Amino acid sequence: MAVSDNLVELVRECRARLNSAAISDSLDSFGYHDQVLTPGIKAVDPSLVLCGMARVGLYMPVYHDDETTKVYEHEIALVDSLKPEEVPVLVCHGNLRISPWGELLSERSNYLGAAGCLTDGSVRDTSRIRALNFPVYSGGTNPVDTKYRGKLMMWDVPGEIAGVRVESGDLVFGDFDGTVIVPKKVLRPAIEKALEKVAAENVVRDEIRAGGTLVDIFDRHGIL
């Protein structure tokens, strides 16, 4: 099953047709066994799928603010540079004291056509984010500002979030089961195999509903 050469179309196809389990199984078959984020990253709105191309930003903790600190300068630049179907992946190294995401960044990202946000830090303004129908997945919620607490220092560099290496251009996919990172170097073959798996699972589901036994179905399809 061929997948689109256009990244925007590819992201939209993944969002409409795939799930985290199928993608994880596909990555397993390519030897990528550790691509699912450690459980604990949750969606602000669990009904929304997070699917898009990563734009990685790395935060560090700070403990003061003055005229030279400029805690917002780099995160503003990153958000303003977002393109359609991109996802800022804000690496806070599990520091829930930092809330790098909120309503206004969601508003700007939504306007630019971004696909959501992923962070292992906290988020705030969650009721307003939910009202936007903008997918945001985070390590928790915390009403504090990043001012006095954290600053984005670098972006579009490799990072690690919840135990998984991530680079800008990787695919981020999150749903109620969990969040998976698809490395860009295996993006298209992994997605193609995941789509094939979903199609095969549809056949298996029909056979189960028709009364087939698991042992016979597994012998035929190798899927369970």
ZAMARGU-4260 file (C-alpha; in steps of 0.2 Angstrom, whole numbers, plus 5000, padded with zeros to 4 digits):
<rodrens>
0) 5000/5000/5000 | 5009/5016/4994 | 5009/5031/5005 | 5009/5049/5000 | 5025/5058/4995
5) 5018/5074/5002 | 5021/5075/5020 | 5005/5086/5024 | 4995/5072/5015 | 5004/5059/5024
10) 5001/5066/5041 | 4982/5068/5037 | 4981/5050/5031 | 4990/5044/5047 | 4978/5054/5058
15) 4963/5047/5049 | 4967/5029/5048 | 4980/5024/5060 | 4982/5021/5079 | 4997/5021/5091
20) 4997/5002/5093 | 4998/4998/5074 | 5012/5011/5072 | 5021/5003/5087 | 5019/4986/5080
25) 5026/4992/5063 | 5041/4999/5071 | 5044/4983/5080 | 5045/4974/5064 | 5059/4986/5058
30) 5069/4984/5074 | 5063/5000/5083 | 5057/4993/5100 | 5058/5008/5111 | 5048/5022/5101
35) 5034/5023/5113 | 5035/5037/5127 | 5035/5031/5145 | 5017/5030/5151 | 5012/5046/5159
40) 5010/5058/5145 | 4992/5062/5144 | 4981/5072/5132 | 4972/5088/5137 | 4957/5081/5127
45) 4958/5062/5126 | 4946/5062/5111 | 4959/5071/5100 | 4973/5062/5091 | 4990/5070/5090
50) 4998/5068/5073 | 5011/5078/5065 | 5030/5082/5061 | 5041/5086/5076 | 5049/5102/5079
55) 5060/5099/5094 | 5064/5113/5107 | 5075/5110/5123 | 5071/5119/5139 | 5082/5122/5154
60) 5077/5127/5171 | 5080/5145/5177 | 5077/5153/5194 | 5077/5171/5190 | 5071/5184/5177
65) 5079/5200/5172 | 5082/5211/5156 | 5095/5199/5149 | 5086/5182/5153 | 5072/5185/5139
70) 5063/5168/5144 | 5051/5169/5130 | 5062/5174/5115 | 5066/5157/5108 | 5049/5149/5111
75) 5041/5163/5102 | 5053/5161/5087 | 5049/5142/5087 | 5030/5144/5087 | 5030/5158/5074
80) 5040/5147/5062 | 5028/5132/5063 | 5021/5126/5047 | 5005/5116/5043 | 5005/5099/5052
85) 5020/5102/5063 | 5020/5098/5081 | 5032/5107/5093 | 5040/5094/5104 | 5045/5104/5120
90) 5058/5094/5130 | 5058/5099/5148 | 5067/5083/5154 | 5052/5078/5165 | 5052/5094/5174
95) 5034/5098/5179 | 5039/5114/5187 | 5039/5121/5169 | 5023/5125/5160 | 5030/5129/5142
100) 5012/5128/5134 | 4996/5137/5136 | 4981/5145/5127 | 4989/5159/5118 | 5003/5148/5110
105) 4989/5136/5105 | 4979/5150/5097 | 4995/5155/5087 | 4999/5137/5082 | 4981/5133/5077
110) 4981/5149/5066 | 4997/5143/5057 | 4989/5126/5054 | 5001/5116/5067 | 4995/5099/5072
115) 4996/5101/5091 | 5010/5101/5105 | 5019/5088/5114 | 5029/5091/5130 | 5035/5081/5145
120) 5033/5097/5155 | 5016/5104/5161 | 5003/5114/5152 | 4991/5127/5158 | 4975/5136/5152
125) 4968/5118/5148 | 4950/5123/5147 | 4953/5136/5134 | 4964/5124/5125 | 4950/5111/5125
130) 4939/5124/5118 | 4950/5126/5103 | 4950/5107/5099 | 4969/5109/5098 | 4978/5092/5102
135) 4990/5095/5117 | 4999/5080/5126 | 5009/5084/5142 | 5017/5077/5158 | 5004/5086/5168
140) 4995/5103/5172 | 5002/5117/5182 | 4996/5135/5181 | 5013/5143/5183 | 5022/5153/5170
145) 5039/5149/5163 | 5045/5165/5169 | 5057/5162/5184 | 5056/5144/5180 | 5062/5139/5163
150) 5068/5144/5146 | 5069/5136/5128 | 5087/5137/5124 | 5089/5127/5107 | 5077/5121/5094
155) 5078/5109/5079 | 5091/5099/5088 | 5090/5081/5094 | 5081/5078/5111 | 5074/5064/5122
160) 5057/5065/5128 | 5050/5052/5140 | 5064/5040/5136 | 5063/5041/5117 | 5075/5050/5106
165) 5066/5063/5094 | 5072/5074/5080 | 5064/5088/5070 | 5056/5079/5055 | 5051/5063/5065
170) 5032/5059/5065 | 5023/5061/5082 | 5008/5051/5085 | 4998/5051/5101 | 4981/5044/5105
175) 4972/5037/5121 | 4984/5022/5122 | 5000/5032/5121 | 5012/5042/5111 | 5025/5035/5098
180) 5039/5043/5088 | 5042/5037/5071 | 5060/5041/5065 | 5061/5051/5049 | 5073/5038/5041
185) 5060/5024/5042 | 5044/5035/5041 | 5037/5030/5024 | 5040/5011/5026 | 5034/5011/5044
190) 5018/5020/5040 | 5015/5009/5024 | 5017/4993/5035 | 5005/5001/5049 | 4992/5004/5036
195) 4993/4986/5029 | 4992/4980/5047 | 4976/4990/5050 | 4968/4984/5034 | 4972/4966/5039
200) 4965/4969/5057 | 4949/4974/5049 | 4948/4957/5040 | 4952/4948/5056 | 4939/4958/5066
205) 4926/4952/5053 | 4931/4934/5054 | 4930/4935/5074 | 4913/4942/5073 | 4908/4928/5061
210) 4913/4915/5074 | 4930/4911/5068 | 4942/4904/5082 | 4957/4913/5087 | 4969/4899/5083
215) 4962/4897/5065 | 4962/4916/5062 | 4980/4917/5068 | 4986/4903/5057 | 4979/4912/5042
220) 4984/4930/5046 | 4997/4930/5060 | 4988/4944/5068 | 4980/4945/5085
</rodrens>
